């Protein structure tokens, strides 16, 4: 079984802000997208790269 959280809105995204980000965590990748444009482009990171990023 693989992990896939589905899309999760960032806790830093607020209702009155234009900075709304969603992430999707899997075993291999972390995907990041603009929640106001869900069919638009996505950033893809390796899970280990993402962990290093958020620990800084």
N, CA, C, O and CB atoms as a CASP TS submission, in Angstrom:
PFRMAT TS
TARGET T0000
AUTHOR 0000-0000-0000
METHOD Language model
MODEL 1
PARENT N/A
ATOM      1  N   UNK     1       0.843  -1.180   0.000  1.00  0.00           N
ATOM      2  CA  UNK     1       0.000   0.000   0.000  1.00  0.00           C
ATOM      3  C   UNK     1       0.889   1.245   0.000  1.00  0.00           C
ATOM      4  O   UNK     1       1.896   1.294   0.707  1.00  0.00           O
ATOM      5  CB  UNK     1      -0.960  -0.003   1.224  1.00  0.00           C
ATOM      6  N   UNK     2       0.526   2.217  -0.770  1.00  0.00           N
ATOM      7  CA  UNK     2       1.292   3.458  -0.830  1.00  0.00           C
ATOM      8  C   UNK     2       0.509   4.589  -0.177  1.00  0.00           C
ATOM      9  O   UNK     2      -0.720   4.573  -0.098  1.00  0.00           O
ATOM     10  CB  UNK     2       1.640   3.817  -2.287  1.00  0.00           C
ATOM     11  N   UNK     3       1.268   5.556   0.279  1.00  0.00           N
ATOM     12  CA  UNK     3       0.639   6.712   0.928  1.00  0.00           C
ATOM     13  C   UNK     3       0.248   7.736  -0.125  1.00  0.00           C
ATOM     14  O   UNK     3       1.035   8.035  -1.023  1.00  0.00           O
ATOM     15  CB  UNK     3       1.588   7.347   1.977  1.00  0.00           C
ATOM     16  N   UNK     4      -0.955   8.273  -0.022  1.00  0.00           N
ATOM     17  CA  UNK     4      -1.419   9.391  -0.838  1.00  0.00           C
ATOM     18  C   UNK     4      -2.458  10.131  -0.022  1.00  0.00           C
ATOM     19  O   UNK     4      -3.567   9.637   0.184  1.00  0.00           O
ATOM     20  CB  UNK     4      -2.004   8.912  -2.219  1.00  0.00           C
ATOM     21  N   UNK     5      -2.101  11.307   0.436  1.00  0.00           N
ATOM     22  CA  UNK     5      -2.975  12.058   1.331  1.00  0.00           C
ATOM     23  C   UNK     5      -4.100  12.778   0.611  1.00  0.00           C
ATOM     24  O   UNK     5      -5.024  13.279   1.251  1.00  0.00           O
ATOM     25  CB  UNK     5      -2.174  13.048   2.102  1.00  0.00           C
ATOM     26  N   UNK     6      -4.033  12.837  -0.718  1.00  0.00           N
ATOM     27  CA  UNK     6      -4.960  13.711  -1.431  1.00  0.00           C
ATOM     28  C   UNK     6      -4.499  15.153  -1.203  1.00  0.00           C
ATOM     29  O   UNK     6      -3.493  15.375  -0.529  1.00  0.00           O
ATOM     30  CB  UNK     6      -6.451  13.497  -0.945  1.00  0.00           C
ATOM     31  N   UNK     7      -5.202  16.109  -1.740  1.00  0.00           N
ATOM     32  CA  UNK     7      -4.789  17.510  -1.622  1.00  0.00           C
ATOM     33  C   UNK     7      -5.169  18.077  -0.270  1.00  0.00           C
ATOM     34  O   UNK     7      -6.308  17.932   0.176  1.00  0.00           O
ATOM     35  CB  UNK     7      -5.414  18.351  -2.734  1.00  0.00           C
ATOM     36  N   UNK     8      -4.203  18.730   0.388  1.00  0.00           N
ATOM     37  CA  UNK     8      -4.389  19.327   1.718  1.00  0.00           C
ATOM     38  C   UNK     8      -4.065  20.810   1.621  1.00  0.00           C
ATOM     39  O   UNK     8      -2.989  21.186   1.156  1.00  0.00           O
ATOM     40  CB  UNK     8      -3.487  18.623   2.801  1.00  0.00           C
ATOM     41  N   UNK     9      -4.991  21.647   2.057  1.00  0.00           N
ATOM     42  CA  UNK     9      -4.749  23.091   2.031  1.00  0.00           C
ATOM     43  C   UNK     9      -3.779  23.459   3.151  1.00  0.00           C
ATOM     44  O   UNK     9      -3.903  22.977   4.277  1.00  0.00           O
ATOM     45  CB  UNK     9      -6.083  23.885   2.175  1.00  0.00           C
ATOM     46  N   UNK    10      -2.829  24.304   2.832  1.00  0.00           N
ATOM     47  CA  UNK    10      -1.840  24.739   3.809  1.00  0.00           C
ATOM     48  C   UNK    10      -2.510  25.442   4.978  1.00  0.00           C
ATOM     49  O   UNK    10      -3.481  26.176   4.794  1.00  0.00           O
ATOM     50  CB  UNK    10      -0.812  25.662   3.157  1.00  0.00           C
ATOM     51  N   UNK    11      -1.998  25.219   6.168  1.00  0.00           N
ATOM     52  CA  UNK    11      -2.533  25.894   7.356  1.00  0.00           C
ATOM     53  C   UNK    11      -2.230  27.392   7.308  1.00  0.00           C
ATOM     54  O   UNK    11      -2.838  28.166   8.047  1.00  0.00           O
ATOM     55  CB  UNK    11      -1.944  25.272   8.643  1.00  0.00           C
ATOM     56  N   UNK    12      -1.311  27.804   6.461  1.00  0.00           N
ATOM     57  CA  UNK    12      -0.971  29.223   6.314  1.00  0.00           C
ATOM     58  C   UNK    12      -1.842  29.935   5.289  1.00  0.00           C
ATOM     59  O   UNK    12      -1.760  31.156   5.151  1.00  0.00           O
ATOM     60  CB  UNK    12       0.480  29.367   5.922  1.00  0.00           C
ATOM     61  N   UNK    13      -2.670  29.195   4.573  1.00  0.00           N
ATOM     62  CA  UNK    13      -3.585  29.798   3.616  1.00  0.00           C
ATOM     63  C   UNK    13      -4.792  30.329   4.371  1.00  0.00           C
ATOM     64  O   UNK    13      -5.347  29.649   5.234  1.00  0.00           O
ATOM     65  CB  UNK    13      -4.014  28.778   2.522  1.00  0.00           C
ATOM     66  N   UNK    14      -5.190  31.543   4.041  1.00  0.00           N
ATOM     67  CA  UNK    14      -6.345  32.131   4.720  1.00  0.00           C
ATOM     68  C   UNK    14      -7.407  32.509   3.696  1.00  0.00           C
ATOM     69  O   UNK    14      -7.115  32.670   2.511  1.00  0.00           O
ATOM     70  CB  UNK    14      -5.925  33.369   5.548  1.00  0.00           C
ATOM     71  N   UNK    15      -8.621  32.646   4.158  1.00  0.00           N
ATOM     72  CA  UNK    15      -9.746  32.936   3.277  1.00  0.00           C
ATOM     73  C   UNK    15      -9.625  34.234   2.506  1.00  0.00           C
ATOM     74  O   UNK    15     -10.081  34.300   1.364  1.00  0.00           O
ATOM     75  CB  UNK    15     -10.986  32.966   4.064  1.00  0.00           C
ATOM     76  N   UNK    16      -9.036  35.262   3.075  1.00  0.00           N
ATOM     77  CA  UNK    16      -8.945  36.550   2.411  1.00  0.00           C
ATOM     78  C   UNK    16      -7.649  36.778   1.675  1.00  0.00           C
ATOM     79  O   UNK    16      -7.373  37.895   1.237  1.00  0.00           O
ATOM     80  CB  UNK    16      -9.131  37.620   3.391  1.00  0.00           C
ATOM     81  N   UNK    17      -6.850  35.743   1.533  1.00  0.00           N
ATOM     82  CA  UNK    17      -5.530  35.879   0.927  1.00  0.00           C
ATOM     83  C   UNK    17      -5.509  35.304  -0.477  1.00  0.00           C
ATOM     84  O   UNK    17      -6.276  34.396  -0.800  1.00  0.00           O
ATOM     85  CB  UNK    17      -4.478  35.195   1.785  1.00  0.00           C
ATOM     86  N   UNK    18      -4.619  35.841  -1.313  1.00  0.00           N
ATOM     87  CA  UNK    18      -4.415  35.268  -2.644  1.00  0.00           C
ATOM     88  C   UNK    18      -3.332  34.201  -2.629  1.00  0.00           C
ATOM     89  O   UNK    18      -3.022  33.623  -3.670  1.00  0.00           O
ATOM     90  CB  UNK    18      -4.053  36.361  -3.644  1.00  0.00           C
ATOM     91  N   UNK    19      -2.753  33.932  -1.467  1.00  0.00           N
ATOM     92  CA  UNK    19      -1.660  32.968  -1.341  1.00  0.00           C
ATOM     93  C   UNK    19      -2.191  31.653  -0.785  1.00  0.00           C
ATOM     94  O   UNK    19      -1.920  31.306   0.364  1.00  0.00           O
ATOM     95  CB  UNK    19      -0.536  33.525  -0.434  1.00  0.00           C
ATOM     96  N   UNK    20      -2.942  30.927  -1.595  1.00  0.00           N
ATOM     97  CA  UNK    20      -3.524  29.662  -1.162  1.00  0.00           C
ATOM     98  C   UNK    20      -2.778  28.512  -1.824  1.00  0.00           C
ATOM     99  O   UNK    20      -2.744  28.406  -3.050  1.00  0.00           O
ATOM    100  CB  UNK    20      -5.036  29.602  -1.498  1.00  0.00           C
ATOM    101  N   UNK    21      -2.195  27.672  -1.021  1.00  0.00           N
ATOM    102  CA  UNK    21      -1.373  26.573  -1.517  1.00  0.00           C
ATOM    103  C   UNK    21      -1.908  25.260  -0.968  1.00  0.00           C
ATOM    104  O   UNK    21      -2.341  25.183   0.182  1.00  0.00           O
ATOM    105  CB  UNK    21       0.114  26.767  -1.125  1.00  0.00           C
ATOM    106  N   UNK    22      -1.874  24.231  -1.804  1.00  0.00           N
ATOM    107  CA  UNK    22      -2.234  22.883  -1.383  1.00  0.00           C
ATOM    108  C   UNK    22      -1.059  21.957  -1.652  1.00  0.00           C
ATOM    109  O   UNK    22      -0.298  22.156  -2.598  1.00  0.00           O
ATOM    110  CB  UNK    22      -3.513  22.387  -2.115  1.00  0.00           C
ATOM    111  N   UNK    23      -0.923  20.946  -0.810  1.00  0.00           N
ATOM    112  CA  UNK    23       0.123  19.947  -1.007  1.00  0.00           C
ATOM    113  C   UNK    23      -0.517  18.558  -1.028  1.00  0.00           C
ATOM    114  O   UNK    23      -1.584  18.332  -0.456  1.00  0.00           O
ATOM    115  CB  UNK    23       1.210  20.043   0.110  1.00  0.00           C
ATOM    116  N   UNK    24       0.165  17.650  -1.700  1.00  0.00           N
ATOM    117  CA  UNK    24      -0.274  16.255  -1.750  1.00  0.00           C
ATOM    118  C   UNK    24       0.950  15.396  -1.501  1.00  0.00           C
ATOM    119  O   UNK    24       1.923  15.451  -2.254  1.00  0.00           O
ATOM    120  CB  UNK    24      -0.958  15.900  -3.128  1.00  0.00           C
ATOM    121  N   UNK    25       0.898  14.604  -0.447  1.00  0.00           N
ATOM    122  CA  UNK    25       2.034  13.790  -0.029  1.00  0.00           C
ATOM    123  C   UNK    25       1.856  12.347  -0.486  1.00  0.00           C
ATOM    124  O   UNK    25       0.813  11.734  -0.259  1.00  0.00           O
ATOM    125  CB  UNK    25       2.206  13.848   1.495  1.00  0.00           C
ATOM    126  N   UNK    26       2.890  11.818  -1.133  1.00  0.00           N
ATOM    127  CA  UNK    26       2.918  10.407  -1.485  1.00  0.00           C
ATOM    128  C   UNK    26       4.239   9.833  -0.958  1.00  0.00           C
ATOM    129  O   UNK    26       5.060  10.559  -0.400  1.00  0.00           O
ATOM    130  CB  UNK    26       2.772  10.196  -3.045  1.00  0.00           C
ATOM    131  N   UNK    27       4.428   8.551  -1.139  1.00  0.00           N
ATOM    132  CA  UNK    27       5.678   7.932  -0.687  1.00  0.00           C
ATOM    133  C   UNK    27       6.889   8.473  -1.420  1.00  0.00           C
ATOM    134  O   UNK    27       7.979   8.541  -0.852  1.00  0.00           O
ATOM    135  CB  UNK    27       5.612   6.435  -0.864  1.00  0.00           C
ATOM    136  N   UNK    28       6.714   8.854  -2.666  1.00  0.00           N
ATOM    137  CA  UNK    28       7.844   9.258  -3.493  1.00  0.00           C
ATOM    138  C   UNK    28       7.919  10.763  -3.715  1.00  0.00           C
ATOM    139  O   UNK    28       9.007  11.338  -3.709  1.00  0.00           O
ATOM    140  CB  UNK    28       7.772   8.564  -4.815  1.00  0.00           C
ATOM    141  N   UNK    29       6.777  11.399  -3.910  1.00  0.00           N
ATOM    142  CA  UNK    29       6.757  12.814  -4.261  1.00  0.00           C
ATOM    143  C   UNK    29       5.875  13.639  -3.338  1.00  0.00           C
ATOM    144  O   UNK    29       5.003  13.118  -2.642  1.00  0.00           O
ATOM    145  CB  UNK    29       6.292  12.980  -5.676  1.00  0.00           C
ATOM    146  N   UNK    30       6.130  14.941  -3.353  1.00  0.00           N
ATOM    147  CA  UNK    30       5.234  15.929  -2.767  1.00  0.00           C
ATOM    148  C   UNK    30       4.869  16.869  -3.899  1.00  0.00           C
ATOM    149  O   UNK    30       5.744  17.429  -4.561  1.00  0.00           O
ATOM    150  CB  UNK    30       5.896  16.696  -1.542  1.00  0.00           C
ATOM    151  N   UNK    31       3.583  17.039  -4.117  1.00  0.00           N
ATOM    152  CA  UNK    31       3.095  17.936  -5.158  1.00  0.00           C
ATOM    153  C   UNK    31       2.569  19.197  -4.495  1.00  0.00           C
ATOM    154  O   UNK    31       1.973  19.135  -3.420  1.00  0.00           O
ATOM    155  CB  UNK    31       1.990  17.257  -6.023  1.00  0.00           C
ATOM    156  N   UNK    32       2.786  20.335  -5.128  1.00  0.00           N
ATOM    157  CA  UNK    32       2.334  21.624  -4.607  1.00  0.00           C
ATOM    158  C   UNK    32       1.605  22.342  -5.732  1.00  0.00           C
ATOM    159  O   UNK    32       2.086  22.381  -6.865  1.00  0.00           O
ATOM    160  CB  UNK    32       3.535  22.485  -4.062  1.00  0.00           C
ATOM    161  N   UNK    33       0.435  22.914  -5.419  1.00  0.00           N
ATOM    162  CA  UNK    33      -0.332  23.653  -6.425  1.00  0.00           C
ATOM    163  C   UNK    33      -1.046  24.841  -5.798  1.00  0.00           C
ATOM    164  O   UNK    33      -1.191  24.932  -4.579  1.00  0.00           O
ATOM    165  CB  UNK    33      -1.347  22.731  -7.114  1.00  0.00           C
ATOM    166  N   UNK    34      -1.482  25.732  -6.648  1.00  0.00           N
ATOM    167  CA  UNK    34      -2.297  26.874  -6.256  1.00  0.00           C
ATOM    168  C   UNK    34      -3.724  26.377  -6.101  1.00  0.00           C
ATOM    169  O   UNK    34      -4.309  25.884  -7.066  1.00  0.00           O
ATOM    170  CB  UNK    34      -2.205  28.045  -7.302  1.00  0.00           C
ATOM    171  N   UNK    35      -4.295  26.496  -4.915  1.00  0.00           N
ATOM    172  CA  UNK    35      -5.635  25.956  -4.692  1.00  0.00           C
ATOM    173  C   UNK    35      -6.703  26.685  -5.497  1.00  0.00           C
ATOM    174  O   UNK    35      -7.783  26.140  -5.722  1.00  0.00           O
ATOM    175  CB  UNK    35      -5.977  26.024  -3.225  1.00  0.00           C
ATOM    176  N   UNK    36      -6.417  27.905  -5.932  1.00  0.00           N
ATOM    177  CA  UNK    36      -7.388  28.637  -6.743  1.00  0.00           C
ATOM    178  C   UNK    36      -7.309  28.253  -8.217  1.00  0.00           C
ATOM    179  O   UNK    36      -8.140  28.682  -9.016  1.00  0.00           O
ATOM    180  CB  UNK    36      -7.174  30.132  -6.589  1.00  0.00           C
ATOM    181  N   UNK    37      -6.314  27.450  -8.578  1.00  0.00           N
ATOM    182  CA  UNK    37      -6.151  26.980  -9.952  1.00  0.00           C
ATOM    183  C   UNK    37      -5.793  25.488  -9.924  1.00  0.00           C
ATOM    184  O   UNK    37      -4.682  25.115 -10.300  1.00  0.00           O
ATOM    185  CB  UNK    37      -5.050  27.810 -10.704  1.00  0.00           C
ATOM    186  N   UNK    38      -6.722  24.635  -9.482  1.00  0.00           N
ATOM    187  CA  UNK    38      -6.396  23.221  -9.270  1.00  0.00           C
ATOM    188  C   UNK    38      -6.021  22.458 -10.536  1.00  0.00           C
ATOM    189  O   UNK    38      -5.384  21.409 -10.440  1.00  0.00           O
ATOM    190  CB  UNK    38      -7.551  22.544  -8.628  1.00  0.00           C
ATOM    191  N   UNK    39      -6.389  22.942 -11.709  1.00  0.00           N
ATOM    192  CA  UNK    39      -6.012  22.255 -12.939  1.00  0.00           C
ATOM    193  C   UNK    39      -4.758  22.857 -13.562  1.00  0.00           C
ATOM    194  O   UNK    39      -4.318  22.424 -14.627  1.00  0.00           O
ATOM    195  CB  UNK    39      -7.156  22.302 -13.935  1.00  0.00           C
ATOM    196  N   UNK    40      -4.188  23.848 -12.902  1.00  0.00           N
ATOM    197  CA  UNK    40      -2.984  24.510 -13.404  1.00  0.00           C
ATOM    198  C   UNK    40      -1.726  23.725 -13.088  1.00  0.00           C
ATOM    199  O   UNK    40      -1.785  22.564 -12.682  1.00  0.00           O
ATOM    200  CB  UNK    40      -2.871  25.900 -12.824  1.00  0.00           C
ATOM    201  N   UNK    41      -0.593  24.372 -13.281  1.00  0.00           N
ATOM    202  CA  UNK    41       0.689  23.694 -13.062  1.00  0.00           C
ATOM    203  C   UNK    41       0.900  23.283 -11.606  1.00  0.00           C
ATOM    204  O   UNK    41       0.327  23.862 -10.683  1.00  0.00           O
ATOM    205  CB  UNK    41       1.827  24.591 -13.502  1.00  0.00           C
ATOM    206  N   UNK    42       1.729  22.281 -11.438  1.00  0.00           N
ATOM    207  CA  UNK    42       2.084  21.775 -10.106  1.00  0.00           C
ATOM    208  C   UNK    42       3.597  21.675 -10.010  1.00  0.00           C
ATOM    209  O   UNK    42       4.278  21.360 -10.986  1.00  0.00           O
ATOM    210  CB  UNK    42       1.419  20.387  -9.828  1.00  0.00           C
ATOM    211  N   UNK    43       4.104  21.946  -8.834  1.00  0.00           N
ATOM    212  CA  UNK    43       5.509  21.684  -8.548  1.00  0.00           C
ATOM    213  C   UNK    43       5.603  20.277  -7.984  1.00  0.00           C
ATOM    214  O   UNK    43       4.739  19.853  -7.216  1.00  0.00           O
ATOM    215  CB  UNK    43       6.107  22.742  -7.553  1.00  0.00           C
ATOM    216  N   UNK    44       6.644  19.554  -8.360  1.00  0.00           N
ATOM    217  CA  UNK    44       6.848  18.195  -7.858  1.00  0.00           C
ATOM    218  C   UNK    44       8.237  18.118  -7.231  1.00  0.00           C
ATOM    219  O   UNK    44       9.238  18.487  -7.846  1.00  0.00           O
ATOM    220  CB  UNK    44       6.687  17.133  -9.003  1.00  0.00           C
ATOM    221  N   UNK    45       8.272  17.635  -6.004  1.00  0.00           N
ATOM    222  CA  UNK    45       9.526  17.471  -5.273  1.00  0.00           C
ATOM    223  C   UNK    45       9.656  16.018  -4.833  1.00  0.00           C
ATOM    224  O   UNK    45       8.653  15.346  -4.594  1.00  0.00           O
ATOM    225  CB  UNK    45       9.591  18.429  -4.048  1.00  0.00           C
ATOM    226  N   UNK    46      10.876  15.541  -4.729  1.00  0.00           N
ATOM    227  CA  UNK    46      11.082  14.244  -4.082  1.00  0.00           C
ATOM    228  C   UNK    46      10.729  14.409  -2.616  1.00  0.00           C
ATOM    229  O   UNK    46      10.944  15.475  -2.039  1.00  0.00           O
ATOM    230  CB  UNK    46      12.560  13.726  -4.259  1.00  0.00           C
ATOM    231  N   UNK    47      10.193  13.371  -2.015  1.00  0.00           N
ATOM    232  CA  UNK    47       9.772  13.443  -0.607  1.00  0.00           C
ATOM    233  C   UNK    47      10.944  13.833   0.293  1.00  0.00           C
ATOM    234  O   UNK    47      10.769  14.633   1.212  1.00  0.00           O
ATOM    235  CB  UNK    47       9.182  12.091  -0.150  1.00  0.00           C
ATOM    236  N   UNK    48      12.120  13.290   0.049  1.00  0.00           N
ATOM    237  CA  UNK    48      13.270  13.611   0.904  1.00  0.00           C
ATOM    238  C   UNK    48      13.723  15.061   0.718  1.00  0.00           C
ATOM    239  O   UNK    48      14.195  15.684   1.670  1.00  0.00           O
ATOM    240  CB  UNK    48      14.436  12.659   0.603  1.00  0.00           C
ATOM    241  N   UNK    49      13.586  15.603  -0.489  1.00  0.00           N
ATOM    242  CA  UNK    49      13.917  17.012  -0.730  1.00  0.00           C
ATOM    243  C   UNK    49      12.938  17.904   0.014  1.00  0.00           C
ATOM    244  O   UNK    49      13.341  18.904   0.610  1.00  0.00           O
ATOM    245  CB  UNK    49      13.898  17.335  -2.246  1.00  0.00           C
ATOM    246  N   UNK    50      11.662  17.556  -0.012  1.00  0.00           N
ATOM    247  CA  UNK    50      10.635  18.321   0.693  1.00  0.00           C
ATOM    248  C   UNK    50      10.891  18.324   2.203  1.00  0.00           C
ATOM    249  O   UNK    50      10.768  19.360   2.856  1.00  0.00           O
ATOM    250  CB  UNK    50       9.240  17.745   0.394  1.00  0.00           C
ATOM    251  N   UNK    51      11.247  17.158   2.752  1.00  0.00           N
ATOM    252  CA  UNK    51      11.532  17.078   4.190  1.00  0.00           C
ATOM    253  C   UNK    51      12.698  17.993   4.551  1.00  0.00           C
ATOM    254  O   UNK    51      12.652  18.676   5.575  1.00  0.00           O
ATOM    255  CB  UNK    51      11.846  15.622   4.606  1.00  0.00           C
ATOM    256  N   UNK    52      13.727  18.014   3.734  1.00  0.00           N
ATOM    257  CA  UNK    52      14.868  18.906   3.995  1.00  0.00           C
ATOM    258  C   UNK    52      14.438  20.360   3.922  1.00  0.00           C
ATOM    259  O   UNK    52      14.899  21.179   4.718  1.00  0.00           O
ATOM    260  CB  UNK    52      16.008  18.643   2.992  1.00  0.00           C
ATOM    261  N   UNK    53      13.567  20.696   2.987  1.00  0.00           N
ATOM    262  CA  UNK    53      13.074  22.068   2.825  1.00  0.00           C
ATOM    263  C   UNK    53      12.298  22.534   4.050  1.00  0.00           C
ATOM    264  O   UNK    53      12.544  23.629   4.556  1.00  0.00           O
ATOM    265  CB  UNK    53      12.189  22.171   1.584  1.00  0.00           C
ATOM    266  N   UNK    54      11.366  21.717   4.530  1.00  0.00           N
ATOM    267  CA  UNK    54      10.525  22.169   5.650  1.00  0.00           C
ATOM    268  C   UNK    54      11.261  22.142   6.987  1.00  0.00           C
ATOM    269  O   UNK    54      10.785  22.736   7.954  1.00  0.00           O
ATOM    270  CB  UNK    54       9.279  21.305   5.743  1.00  0.00           C
ATOM    271  N   UNK    55      12.402  21.471   7.065  1.00  0.00           N
ATOM    272  CA  UNK    55      13.166  21.444   8.317  1.00  0.00           C
ATOM    273  C   UNK    55      14.040  22.679   8.482  1.00  0.00           C
ATOM    274  O   UNK    55      14.588  22.896   9.563  1.00  0.00           O
ATOM    275  CB  UNK    55      14.031  20.197   8.376  1.00  0.00           C
ATOM    276  N   UNK    56      14.186  23.484   7.452  1.00  0.00           N
ATOM    277  CA  UNK    56      15.042  24.680   7.525  1.00  0.00           C
ATOM    278  C   UNK    56      14.316  25.844   8.091  1.00  0.00           C
ATOM    279  O   UNK    56      14.889  26.925   8.220  1.00  0.00           O
ATOM    280  CB  UNK    56      15.576  25.043   6.175  1.00  0.00           C
TER
END
